[in-house]
Amino acid sequence: MLYSQLQETESLHALSDCLFEEELQTAVDLDSISISQLSRRLNGMNPDLFQRLFLDLVSQIHAKTHYTF
């Protein structure tokens, strides 16, 4: 799902199409994945994880760019 966010993938259909790329399949260790599987995985994921990841990345960017509020 992080890949989808970083690549600004528009939909689960588009993400499913991306997973047909051999390099990505190798990276995530999948032969294939259906849209329904993607949907179930997404629904089962805790959104707090993504929020913490996002906030950590923002914090790292601020530290490297010396950004102040």
Number of C-alpha atoms within 10 A of each C-alpha: 14 9 11 15 10 8 11 11 15 10 11 18 13 13 21 19 14 17 18 14 11 12 11 14 15 11 8 9 9 12 11 13 14 13 15 12 13 16 11 10 11 13 10 9 11 9 11 9 9 13 11 11 13 12 11 12 12 12 13 12 12 13 11 9 9 8 9 6 3
